[in-house]
Amino acid sequence: MAADALRLDGVHAYYGDSHVLHGVGLVCGEGRLLGLLGRNGAGKSTCMSTVVGLLQPKRGAVTLFGKTIGGLAPERISAHGVALVPQGRRIFRSLTVRENLVVAAQKVRAGSLRPWTMARVFETFPRLGERRAQYAGSLSGGEQQMLAIGRALMGNPRLLLMDEPSEGLAPQIVAEVGRTIVNLKNEGLSIVLVEQNIKLALEIADDIAILNSGSVAYQGAAATLTMDHPAITQNLGVH
């Protein structure tokens, strides 16, 4: 039986006095893609911040392949094999494409899949290879998103967290990013995908979790969901 790549059990998290996550329980199976959906302010990005250590859980457990990582510093969580593609990309605009990748590179750790090198990133994203000497700030939005994904992969993660990777992209580029995510999953990488693009998430995810006001309102197989499913219409406002 496959292990759970990521598990949140009864996680509570706060921003100051504001109680944002209320006993969240989520599971991303090994080699599977969990789509995390919810309205703005539902707690999706807060979940991501809690997993990577930017926000410490007040109660509850966060485990990675059976090891507790909740409460660890971000650099230690990263060393355990977690990488984040952040919302808004947050690339180093004043560095070249190559330099962005170099600064993110980490050694291959035990349990990693086929190692990610700069050559492999350029093989996956040929346009980045063509623009390796170009400043990242001069790239198109789609190219910047590719660079953000490539930068995360240079950390050779076992678990990849992606926060709104389709945001602000043209439909053609969204489809290309979607294909890339599917290819990564097919190679065995475990992925948690936060998305406002519900159609994309339903198409590429194995499992779906829906947050509503900081609590899990639904979790189940993506194949059982459609755009008119009650879990979608009630919690995401889709009609």
C-alpha positions as CSV (number, residue, x, y, z in Angstrom):
1,M,0.0,0.0,0.0
2,A,1.4,3.4,-1.0
3,A,2.4,5.8,1.8
4,D,0.9,9.2,2.3
5,A,3.2,11.8,1.0
6,L,1.6,14.5,3.0
7,R,-0.9,14.4,5.9
8,L,-2.4,17.2,7.9
9,D,-4.3,16.0,11.0
10,G,-6.4,18.5,13.0
11,V,-4.3,21.5,12.0
12,H,-5.2,24.8,13.6
13,A,-3.3,27.9,12.5
14,Y,-3.5,31.6,13.3
15,Y,-2.4,34.9,11.8
16,G,-2.0,36.9,15.1
17,D,-5.3,36.6,16.8
18,S,-7.1,35.5,13.7
19,H,-8.0,31.8,13.7
20,V,-7.5,30.8,10.0
21,L,-7.4,27.0,9.9
22,H,-9.9,25.1,12.0
23,G,-8.8,21.5,12.5
24,V,-7.8,20.9,8.8
25,G,-7.3,17.3,7.8
26,L,-5.8,16.6,4.3
27,V,-4.1,13.7,2.7
28,C,-2.0,13.6,-0.5
29,G,-1.0,10.1,-1.4
30,E,2.4,9.2,-2.7
31,G,2.7,9.9,-6.4
32,R,-0.7,11.5,-6.5
33,L,-2.0,15.0,-7.3
34,L,-4.3,16.6,-4.7
35,G,-6.2,19.6,-6.0
36,L,-6.9,22.1,-3.2
37,L,-9.9,24.3,-4.0
38,G,-11.8,27.0,-2.2
39,R,-13.0,30.6,-2.5
40,N,-10.6,33.5,-1.8
41,G,-9.8,33.5,1.9
42,A,-10.8,29.9,2.5
43,G,-7.4,29.0,3.8
44,K,-5.7,27.4,0.8
45,S,-2.5,29.5,0.8
46,T,-2.4,29.3,4.6
47,C,-2.3,25.5,4.3
48,M,0.7,25.8,2.0
49,S,2.4,28.2,4.3
50,T,1.9,25.9,7.2
51,V,3.3,22.9,5.3
52,V,6.5,24.7,4.3
53,G,7.0,26.2,7.8
54,L,6.3,29.9,7.0
55,L,3.4,29.6,9.5
56,Q,3.6,27.4,12.6
57,P,0.6,25.3,13.5
58,K,-0.8,25.9,16.9
59,R,-2.3,22.5,17.2
60,G,-2.4,19.3,15.0
61,A,0.2,17.4,13.1
62,V,1.9,17.8,9.7
63,T,3.7,14.7,8.4
64,L,5.8,14.1,5.3
65,F,6.1,10.4,4.3
66,G,5.3,9.5,7.9
67,K,7.8,12.0,9.5
68,T,6.6,14.9,11.5
69,I,7.6,18.2,10.0
70,G,5.0,20.5,11.6
71,G,6.7,23.3,13.5
72,L,10.1,22.8,11.8
73,A,11.9,25.8,10.3
74,P,11.3,26.3,6.6
75,E,14.9,25.4,5.6
76,R,14.6,22.1,7.5
77,I,11.3,21.3,5.8
78,S,12.9,22.1,2.5
79,A,15.8,19.8,3.3
80,H,13.2,17.0,3.9
81,G,12.1,17.3,0.3
82,V,9.3,19.9,0.1
83,A,9.3,22.6,-2.5
84,L,6.9,25.5,-3.2
85,V,5.9,27.2,-6.4
86,P,4.5,30.3,-4.8
87,Q,1.6,32.4,-5.9
88,G,2.8,35.3,-8.0
89,R,5.9,33.3,-9.0
90,R,8.4,35.4,-6.9
91,I,11.3,34.8,-9.2
92,F,14.5,36.9,-8.9
93,R,13.8,39.4,-11.6
94,S,17.3,41.0,-11.6
95,L,19.0,37.6,-12.1
96,T,19.2,35.6,-15.3
97,V,17.2,32.5,-15.9
98,R,20.3,30.4,-15.3
99,E,21.1,32.2,-12.1
100,N,17.6,31.7,-10.8
101,L,18.0,28.0,-11.2
102,V,21.6,27.9,-9.7
103,V,20.6,29.5,-6.5
104,A,17.8,27.0,-5.9
105,A,19.8,23.9,-6.6
106,Q,20.0,21.3,-3.8
107,K,21.8,18.0,-3.5
108,V,19.8,14.9,-4.4
109,R,18.5,13.2,-1.2
110,A,17.6,9.6,-0.4
111,G,14.2,8.7,-1.8
112,S,14.3,11.3,-4.5
113,L,13.2,10.5,-8.0
114,R,15.4,11.0,-11.1
115,P,17.6,14.0,-10.2
116,W,16.7,17.5,-11.5
117,T,19.6,19.3,-13.1
118,M,19.6,22.5,-15.1
119,A,19.9,20.4,-18.3
120,R,16.7,18.5,-17.3
121,V,14.8,21.8,-16.5
122,F,15.8,23.1,-20.0
123,E,14.7,19.8,-21.5
124,T,11.3,20.2,-19.8
125,F,11.0,23.9,-20.7
126,P,13.0,24.5,-23.9
127,R,12.1,28.2,-23.9
128,L,14.0,28.6,-20.7
129,G,17.0,27.0,-22.3
130,E,16.8,29.5,-25.2
131,R,16.6,32.4,-22.7
132,R,19.1,31.1,-20.1
133,A,21.2,34.3,-20.2
134,Q,18.1,36.6,-20.2
135,Y,17.0,38.5,-17.1
136,A,14.0,36.8,-15.5
137,G,12.2,40.1,-15.2
138,S,12.1,40.4,-19.0
139,L,10.3,37.1,-19.5
140,S,6.7,36.7,-20.5
141,G,4.2,35.7,-17.7
142,G,4.1,32.1,-19.0
143,E,7.9,31.9,-19.1
144,Q,8.2,33.3,-15.6
145,Q,5.8,30.6,-14.4
146,M,7.9,27.9,-16.1
147,L,10.9,29.4,-14.4
148,A,9.2,29.3,-11.0
149,I,8.4,25.6,-11.5
150,G,11.9,24.9,-12.7
151,R,13.4,26.7,-9.8
152,A,11.3,24.5,-7.4
153,L,12.3,21.4,-9.2
154,M,16.0,22.3,-8.8
155,G,15.5,21.5,-5.1
156,N,14.9,17.9,-6.1
157,P,11.6,17.7,-4.1
158,R,9.7,14.6,-3.1
159,L,6.6,16.8,-2.6
160,L,5.8,19.8,-4.8
161,L,3.3,22.4,-3.6
162,M,1.9,24.7,-6.3
163,D,0.0,27.8,-5.4
164,E,-2.1,29.2,-8.3
165,P,0.2,28.3,-11.2
166,S,-2.4,29.2,-13.8
167,E,-3.1,32.7,-12.4
168,G,-2.9,35.4,-15.0
169,L,-1.9,33.1,-17.9
170,A,-3.4,32.9,-21.4
171,P,-5.5,29.7,-22.0
172,Q,-2.9,28.2,-24.3
173,I,-0.2,28.6,-21.6
174,V,-2.5,27.3,-18.9
175,A,-2.9,24.1,-21.0
176,E,0.9,23.8,-21.4
177,V,1.4,24.3,-17.6
178,G,-1.3,21.7,-17.0
179,R,0.5,19.2,-19.2
180,T,3.7,19.8,-17.4
181,I,2.1,19.2,-14.0
182,V,0.6,15.9,-15.3
183,N,4.0,14.8,-16.6
184,L,5.6,15.5,-13.2
185,K,2.9,13.4,-11.5
186,N,3.3,10.6,-14.0
187,E,7.0,10.5,-13.1
188,G,6.0,9.8,-9.5
189,L,6.2,13.2,-7.9
190,S,3.6,13.9,-5.2
191,I,1.9,17.3,-5.8
192,V,-0.5,19.5,-4.0
193,L,-2.1,22.0,-6.4
194,V,-4.0,25.1,-5.2
195,E,-6.1,26.4,-8.0
196,Q,-8.9,28.9,-8.7
197,N,-9.2,27.3,-12.2
198,I,-11.7,24.6,-11.1
199,K,-11.8,23.0,-14.6
200,L,-8.1,22.6,-14.7
201,A,-7.9,21.1,-11.3
202,L,-10.7,18.6,-12.0
203,E,-9.0,17.6,-15.2
204,I,-5.5,16.8,-13.8
205,A,-6.0,16.0,-10.1
206,D,-6.4,12.5,-8.7
207,D,-8.1,13.8,-5.5
208,I,-9.8,17.0,-4.5
209,A,-10.1,18.7,-1.2
210,I,-12.4,21.8,-0.8
211,L,-11.8,24.3,1.9
212,N,-14.5,26.6,3.2
213,S,-13.8,29.2,6.0
214,G,-10.7,27.3,7.1
215,S,-12.3,23.9,7.3
216,V,-12.4,20.9,4.9
217,A,-15.8,20.8,3.4
218,Y,-15.1,17.9,1.0
219,Q,-12.4,15.5,0.1
220,G,-12.7,12.7,-2.4
221,A,-11.7,11.4,-5.8
222,A,-11.6,14.0,-8.6
223,A,-13.3,11.5,-11.0
224,T,-16.5,11.7,-8.9
225,L,-16.8,15.5,-9.2
226,T,-18.3,17.6,-12.0
227,M,-18.9,21.3,-12.2
228,D,-22.5,20.9,-11.1
229,H,-21.6,18.6,-8.2
230,P,-23.1,19.9,-4.9
231,A,-19.7,20.1,-3.3
232,I,-18.6,22.5,-6.1
233,T,-21.7,24.6,-6.3
234,Q,-22.2,25.0,-2.5
235,N,-18.5,25.8,-1.6
236,L,-17.1,27.4,-4.7
237,G,-20.1,29.4,-5.9
238,V,-20.2,27.8,-9.3
239,H,-23.7,27.5,-10.9
